[in-house]
Amino acid sequence: MYRIALIIPYFGNLPKYSELFFESLKHNDNLDVFILTDQNVNYELNNLHVINTDFECVQKRIRSTFGFKVNIDRPYKLCDYRPAYAIIFADLIKGYDFWGYCDLDLVFGDTKRFLTDKILSAYDKIYQHGHLSLFRNSPEINNEFMADFGMNYRDVYSTPVNCVFDEIPGIQQKFDHDILKTYKKWDFYDVNPWKYHMTRVVSHVPDSVLNDDFDFNTECFYWDKGHLFRAALKDEKIITNEYIYLHFQKRDYDVSKHVPGQPYFLSNEGCEPMISRELCEMDLDKYNKRSLMKELQYTYRQNKNTWDKRVEKYIKYANYKKVK
């Protein structure tokens, strides 16, 4: 079995919903998670390694890694450094076949079913998004973030602006240009953060995938015994699909009803206990609700987020140019 290490620096209070992440990790002993944090993590799992540190220590580690002045002024900027984690945290990934990064706002299903030996032996990179990406632990792959094509890593690491270097516009373009094989199947469920009714993100998704049962008008999601499912209404019948993980980004997820080890629905707003495994159409609507008022609120949040980022980027870039 291939050994996989995931590196997650996280500073500040852990979100309450992270308990879903840690519980789902318990069922996936093919993954070792190294979380660098200034918080107490009260989960005793064989595949969870807590490194108690602070953001300042990680800043020093990053600055000592590169031979030029880097900008790492806040934790969120760490996203741009993710493709370089094999260099920055080389001591953590020794002995592992793959290393990678992921978010805490996700729930794993049965990762062994998807990250098979056949897949891992055939690809240098698994997935192309920031919520989960894996890289073969080899010198060529570990240094690919410095490749000439696309974003220049020196420019990315010198600016305070977030450049999305860890996703398709950044590191993935380099892999595609240099013909390094990436596994790009959409066997995960990435929830659109700007829709109240849970539906999938469609950006960067090929038409061939969009036309293949990609999403349904009536569907809901549940976790059961280490597996993650979508139940959907198709041709007046309920069908199920299994996924490697569900990413419920930018939702203030309520886990007050979550009972560790028990099956639960991942509804619009949080966990709901799963009383019966026999689902009907009413269940699909109950656990993935529709609300015009809520949708308007989400649209407002999206517009506000877009303009806040534009203003912040302008101010940061302007100040950076002045200092430079």
N, C-alpha and C positions, 0 to 999 in steps of 0.2 A: 504493500500500500504506500502510495506517495505521501510524503510528509509535507504539510502546508502550514506556514506561519502567517498570521494576520497581525499587522502592527496598527494600534489605535492610540494615538496620543489624545487625551481628553482632559481639559482643565476647566475648573468650575464645577458647580453642582451637577451630578449625573441626573439626567431626566428620569422621572419616575418610570416612564415606559421602557427604560433600558432593561427592566427585569424580564421583559418578553424576549429580548435579545439573549440574555444570559441563560434563561431557561431553555431556549431553543438550541443554544450552543452545547448544553449538557448532552443532547442527543446526537452530537456530531463529533465523535472523538478523532475523526480524520483532520480536524482543524485545531491548531493551537493558537490562541489569541494572547498577544502581549499588549496589555493596556497600560500606558504611561499616564499617571494621573496624580493630582494632589488631593484626591478624595478617598474616603474609605469605601472599598468595594467588598461587600459582605456576601460573597458567593464562593463557596469552596468547590471548585471543579478541577478535575485533573488536567483539563486542557485550557485552563485560564491562568495566566501568569500576570500578576499585578506588580508593576514597578512603581513604587511610590517616589515621585519626583515632582518638580514644579516646572512651570513654563520657562522660567529663567534658565534652568539647567538645560532644557532642550534647546533653547536659543543658543546657548554657548556651544552645545554639541554641533549644531548646524553651522554656526559661524566658523568653528574650527575645522569643519569638513572641507570648505571651499577656500580657494586662494584669492578671493576677491570679496569686497564688501557686499554682504547680502542684507536684504530687508526682511525681517521677521518680527514685525511690531505687535502682532496680535495672534492668538491661536488660530483664527479662521484662515490666516495666510498659510498655515501648515498644509492646506489642501494642495497648493502648488508644489510643495516639496515631496508629496507622496511618491512620484515616480523615482525619486532619489533615495527612498528609504533603505534600499539594499546597501547603499554606500554610507548613509548617515547612521543606520542601526545595524551595521555589518555583524556586530557581535551577537545580535539576537537571532539571526537567520542561519547561523552555521549549522550544517547537518540537515537542513531542510531542502526538499526538492523544488518547492515553490514558496514564494513569499507574496504578500499583497496587503491590501488595505480595504477597509469597509466602514460603513456608518453604523451607528448604534440604533437608528430608527428603522430597523428592519427585523424581521422574524425569519429564521432559517427553517426550511423544511428538511427533507432527507437529502443532505448534500452528497452523500455517497452514491445515490442513484444517478446524479447528474455529473459529478466530478469523478468519472470512472477512470480506470487505468488507461483505457483506450483513448479517451479524450486527452488526458494529461500527457500521455506519451506523444501525441500527435501535434500539440500546439505549444507555442512559446508564451502565449498570453491568453488568459481566459477572461472574457468579457472586456468591455471598453468604457464602462461608466464608473463614476466615483463611488457609488454605493457598494460595489464589490468589483475588484480587479485583482487577478493573480498573474504572477510573472515567474517564468522558469528561473531558478537560481543558478545563473551562469554568468561569467564575466561579460559576454557579449550583450546579453539581455539587460543585465544590471546597469550597464553604461549607455544604454540606448537613449536615455533622456538627454544625453549630450550630443546626439547626432545632429548633423548640420541642417537637415531639412526641417522646415516648419519653424515653430517658435524657438527662439534662442534661449537656452536655459539661463544664461547669464543675465539677459534682459529680464526674464521672468523673476529671477531671484534678487534683482536689484531694485525692482519697483514695489511700492506698497500696494499697488492695485492687484486684485485677484484676477488671474489670467485663465483659470479653468485648465491649467496645465495637466491635471490628472485625468482628463476625460478625452472625448473625441477631438476637440480642436487642438489639443496639445500632444500628449504622448502617443495617442492612437494614430495620428497622422504620420508620425515618424515610423511606427511599426508597419503601416500600410505601404509607405514609400519604400522602405528597405526590405519589403517582402518577407517580413517576419510573421509567422502564422498566428492569427488570432481567432479564437473560438467566439463567434458572434451570435449564437442562437439566443432567441428571446424566450428562454425557459424560466424567466423570473417575472414577477409582476411589479412594475414600477407605477405606483399610484400617482395620478395627476394631482399636484398640491393645490391647484387653483380651481378644483371642482369639488363641491360638497359630495355629490354622488360619486362614489369611488369608480373611477375609470382609468384606463392606462394612458401613460405618456406616449405620444405618437411621434415626437421629434426624432429624426435620424432613423426611423423604422422603415425599411424597404417596403414597397407596395406588395411584393410577394408575401411578406409576413402579415401585413395589414389585412390581406384577403383570406387569411387562413385561421378563422376562429380567434382572431386576436382579441376582440372585446365583444361584449354583449350588453344589450340594454338592461337586461334583468340578470343580475348575478350577485353572489356574495362569497365571502371568504372565511375559511376556518382552519384551525390548527388542531391536529389530533394525533397523539402518540408519536410526535417527532415528524409528522408529515404535514404539508401545507397544501390545501386544496382550494379550488374555485368551483362553485356550483353555479351553473348557468342554464337559462331556459333557451333551448334550441329546438325548433320545429315542434313546440308544445311538449317537449320532454326535457327533464332535468339531466344534464350531463355534468361530469366532473373532470377537471384537469388538475394535475399535480405540478407544483413549482418548487424550485430550489430555494426561493425566498420571496417575501413580499416587503416592499419598501414603502412605508407610509409617511413619507417626508412632509415636514412643515405642518403636522397636525398635533394639536395639544391632546395627546391620546390619554384617555381615562382608563386606568388599569385597576380601579378600586374593586371591581367585581372579579378580578382575575384570581383563580385558585391554582397555585402551582401544580403541574402534572395533570390537570383536568382539561378536557377539550374545550375550546372556546371559539366563538365567532370574532373575526376582526371587522367590526362594523365601522360606520362613518366616523364615530367619535370615540370608540374604545372597545374594550373586551366585553363580550356578553357570554355567559356560561352556555355551553351546548348541552341541552337536556336530552335531546333525541337525535340520533344520526339519520333518521328518516325525514328528509327535507321535502317541503312542498313549495309551490310558487309564492305563497304568502311569506315564507321564511326568507326567500331571496329579497323581497321588497322590505321586509322588516329589518334586516341586518345590513341593508345598503339602501338607505332611505333617499327619497327625493324631497326637495324643498326649494321653492322659488326664492323665498326670502334668504335662505342660507346661500344659495348660488349667487345672489346679488352681493352678499357679504364677502364671499370668496373672490368675486370679480374685483371688488373694491380693494381687497388685500393684495391681489395680483398687481393692480395698477399702482398702488402705493409702494409695493416692493420694487417695482421696475423703476419708478422715479427716485426712490431713496437710493438705489444702487447707482443710478446715473449721477446724482448730485454728489454722492460720496466719492465715486470714481473721479469726477471732475476736480473736486477739492483735493483729493489725495495726489492726483497727477500734477495739478498746478503747484502744490506745495513741494512735491518731489523735484519738479523742474527748477524751482527757486533754489532749493538746497543744492542740487546738482550743479 
